[in-house]
Amino acid sequence: MRVTLLGLLTIIAIDSFSFQIENKIVLINMDTANHYELALLIKKVDFLKPKVLALDITFEKSEDQYSDIAIMKAIWNSKNLVMPVGLENYTAEEKNYRLDDAMHLNKFVPFNVKKGFVEAILDSNEFKTLSRFSAFELVNNKIEKHFSLIVAENYNPLVQTKYLKGSKERVRKIDFKHGKRNFKIVHINDVIANTINKNLIKDKIVLIGYLGPEDIDRFYVSIDKGSGKVVVCELYGMEILANIVCQILDSTTK
C-alpha cells in the first residue's frame, strides 16, 4: 500500500489528537484507602478543579460513623461527579435489566448524581478476555449508558449528539490503540500530601479507583499490536474504563 505525504500527515494528525485526549485523563490509585482517606482525596481533587471527577468505586459497606459521614459529605459536595451502578444478572443480552439496589440505593450515592453502569462483557475464550463494552442498555424500561460514556459526555457535551447517533450498535469493540495509550497515574498519598502540580488535575478527567498493588479488579485483554500480532495481557478495570473514555472522545472528533 502506498502512503502519500498527505495521507502520512493525516495519520500523524490523528495520532497527535489521540495523544492530546489521552493527556486529558488522570488516574488516581486509591490503594487501600478507607472512607475517611477517600473523602480527603475527593475534597483535594475537587479543590484543584477537574472538569470531570469519576469514581470507579462502590460503597456497599459502612465503616465507622465518622468516616462514613466524611465520605458522604465529600461525595454530596463534589461537582460534576460520575459514579458507577450495577445491573442485576447481567448477561449482555438485549433485554430489560434492573439496577443493582445495593449499588445505587444506599446512603453514599446521591439521588441526583450522574451514574453509569460498569458491567464487563467477557469473551468465551481461554482467558475470558474483556474486548467489548455495551454503550447502553434498557434498564427499568429506560435507556441507561455505560460509565465511560457518561464520563465522556460530561467532558464534551458533543458526545451526546455524535457518539450514539453515529452508530446504533449497542455492544462495541474496545479500541486499545495497539496498547500505546499511557495515562498519567498518581497515588492517593501524593494528592493528599499536596505534592502534585495543580495543572495536572485542572480541567482534566480524573478517575479514582484501584490500581494495585494487589491483583484485584484485573482483566485479561487482547491488544492488536499491528501486523497480525495480538498480545494478551492484564489491565486493571479503571485502565480499561479510561481506554473506553478515550476511544469515545476520539470518535466524536472524526
N, C-alpha and C positions, 0 to 999 in steps of 0.2 A: 504494500500500500504506500502510495506517495503522500507525503505531508508537505503542503505548500507552506511558505513563510507565514501567510495569513492564518492558515489552519494551526500552525505551531503557536503563533501569538495568541490565538483564541484559547488553546489548551492551557497556556501559561496564565492567561487572564482568569479562566475558570478556577484553576488550582489556587491562584493567588486569592481569589474571593473566598474560596472554601477555607483557606488558611485564616483569613480575617474573621470568618464566622467562628471557627474553632477557638480563636483567641478571645472571643467574647464570652466563653464559658469557663467557669472556675469550679472545680470540685473540692469540697472540704471534707476531709476524713474525720468523722466523729469519733473513731476508735471505740473505746468502751465507755463513752461519756454517759453519765446519769442525767436525770431530768434537770437538775439544777445547773449542771455544766452546759447542757444543751440550751437552756434558757439564756444563760450568759452569752453563749455563742451567737444565738439568734439576735439578741439585742446589739451585740458588737457589729454583726454584719449589717443589720438594719441601719445603724449609725453611719456606715460607710456608703449607704445609698445605692444598693444594686438596683438594676431595672426590674429583675425578677428574682425572687428567692423561692426555691423549691426544696421541699423536704422529702427525701426518699427514706422516710422513717415512719413506722407505725407505732402509735401509742396505745397499746391494748391493755397494759398493766399499770397500776398505780405504784408509786414508790412511797416515800414519806410525805406527809401533808405539805411540809414546807417546799419540797422540791416540786410536787405536783402543782401547787399554786404558782410557783415561779414559771414553770413551762407553759401553763395555761395563759398567764398574763403575757408572756413573750409572744406566743402564737396569736392571741387575740389582738395584740397591738401591732403586729407585723403588717407591713404594707406590701401589696401585690404578691401575696403568698400563694403557693400552689402546694397541695397536699395529696397523698395517694389514697385511693379507696380500692377495695377488693370486690370481686364478683363471686357469688356463691356457685360452686360446682361448675367452674368454667371449663369448657371443652373446645373452645374456638369454633364451634359450630354456629351457624347463623340462626339464632333464636332469641327469645326474650329472657334475659337474665335478671337476677335480683342482686342488689347491693349486699355486701357482707356487713351486717349490722355492727359487728364487733369493731370494724374499722372506721365506720363513719357516724355511728350513733353513740359517741362517747364524749365525755366532758372535755377532752383535749382538742376536739375538732369543731371549730366554729361553724354554725349552720350556713353562713354565707361565704365561707372560704371557697376559693376555686379548687376543684378536685378533678383528678383523672385516674382511670384505672391502670393498674400496673401488671396485669396478668401476663405471664410468659407463655408463648406457644413453642413447645419443644418438638423437634423433629423425631421421627421414629427410626433413627439410625443408631449405631453402636454407642455414640457419645451423647445422644439426646441433645444435639446442638440447638442453640437458640438462633435462628436465622430469619425469623419473621415476627411481625407485630401486627396487631389489629388497630387500625386508626380509629375505629368507632364500633360501638355495639349498641344493640337495643337493650335498654335496661329499665325495668319497671315502666315499659311502654313509651320510653322516650330515648332519644339518641344521647349516649354518653361517649366522651372522647378519651383517647389514651393520654396518660400523664404527660408524655413528652410533647404531644400535640398541644395540650393546654399551656405548657411552658412556652412553646414556640409562639403561640398566638398572643401571649401576654408580652412577649418581647417585641414582636412585629405584628400588629393588627391585620396587615395584609394577608397573613396566613389564613385568616378566617374566610376570605373570599377566594383565595387562589388554590390552596392545597387540596381541599376536598372537592372543589369544583373541577380541578384539573384531572382528577381520576375518581371514579366511583368505587374503586376497589376497596374492600374492607380490610383484607389481610394483605400486607405488603412486605416485600423482602427488605431486610435491613442492609443498608449500604455502609460498609465499614471503611470505605475509601482505601482498600488494599492494606488496611492496618496502619496507614500513615498519620492518622489523627493523633496528636499528643496534647491532651488537655492539661492545663495548669492545675496542679494538685497542691493543696495546702492542708496542714494538720491543724486540728482544733486548737492545740496549745499555742500555735503561732498567732492565731487570731486573738485568743483571749489575752495573750501577753503583749498585744499591740506591736508585734514585730514585723507586720506586713505593710507594704505601701498601700495607702488608701485607694490609689488609682487602679490597683489590682482588682478591686471589688466594684468601684463606682461605675454605674450604668451597665454592669455585666449581668449575665445569667449565672446565678450561684446555686449550685446543687449541694445539699448537705446529706451525707449518708455514710455507709460503711465501706471502707477501702482497706481493710486489714487491721491488724496483722494476721488474723485467723482466716481460714478458707471458708468463710460464711458468705452466703448470697453470691456465689460464683457460678458461672455457667460456661459450658463449652460453646465456642462459636467457630464457624468456618470462615476463614478470611481468604479471599481470592487475591493472591499476590501478583496476578498477571501471568501471561504466557502459559496458561494452563496449570499453574502451581497453586494448590489450595492447602492452607495450613490450618490445623485445628489447634486452638489454644483456649485458655480460660480468661474470662474477664469478670470483674465484679458487676453486679446488677446496675449500679449507678453509672459505670463506664458505658454500658450498653444504652442506658437511657440518654446519656449525653450524646452518643453517636446518633441516636434517632432524632434528637432535637436538632443537631447539626444538619442531618440529612433533610429534615423538613424545611429548615431555613434556607438551605442551599437550593432546594427545588422551587421555592417561591420566587427566586430571583431570575429564573431562566425564562 
